[in-house]
């Protein structure tokens, strides 16, 4: 933990991210007495939450893929039906 003149800062250097090598958290004055271990624990938990991709994006990709697959299957079915009807008419 780094202590400044006016601020207390928690540095997290184990980010497990390809984009960030370290993250600095500025501690609110009312939590200065919380203790170094507890502040590091809270900072690490916050890092884990922010680096995870949102769940909505995964669901959105699945729905988009499902819609495209169903559209392709529907198009193939219509084409097959048209071909079948043309053969009956001939």
N, C-alpha and C positions, 0 to 999 in steps of 0.2 A: 504494500500500500504506500502510495506517495502522499506526503502531507505538504500542502502549500501554506502560504501565509494566511490566505482567506478561505481557502477551499480544501476539502479532503477529496482525494481522487483514488478510485480503484482501477487498476490496470489489469485487463485480461489479455494474456498473450497466447493462450491456447484456444484459438477461435475455431479450428477445424474447418476453415473456409479457404478457398483458393483466392478469394478477393481481398481478405483482410488479414494482416499479420498481428494486429493488436487493436483492442478497443478500450477507450477510456470512459469511465463513468464518474460523473461529478456527484458526490454525495450531498443530499440535502442537509442543512445544518441541524435539523431536529433528529437526525439519525447518526450523528457523529459518534455517539457513545455506544452504538450497537455492537461494536466489536469487529475486528478485522476478519475473523473466520466467517461470521454471519454475513457481512457485506460481500465478501468474495463469493459465498454460496448464492446470494441473491443475484449478483452480477452474472455468474455462470449460468444460472437458470434463465436469466433474461437473454443471454447470448443464444442459448439453445432454442428459445422460442422465436427469436428474430431470424435465425439462419435457416429454419425449416420452411420449405415451400408451402404456400397456403393450400389447404385441402380443396378449395373450390376450383383451382386450376386443373387439378387431376380429374375431377368429375366432369369439368367442361370438355376436356379432351375426349373422355370416354363417350360422352353424349354426342359430340360432333362426329366421332368415328362411327358410332352406332347409326346415326342419321344418314351418313354417307353410305354405309353398307346396306341399309334398308332401301335407300334410293336406288342403288345399283341393282339390287335384287328385284325391285319393282320394275325397273326399266327392262331388265332381262325377261321378266315374266310377260310384260306387254309385247315385247318383240317376238317372243316365242308364240304367243297367242295370235299375233298378226300373221306370222309365217304359217301357222296351222290353218287359220281361216283362208289364207290365200291358196293353200294346197287343196282345201275342200272345194273352193270355188272353181278351181281349174279342172 
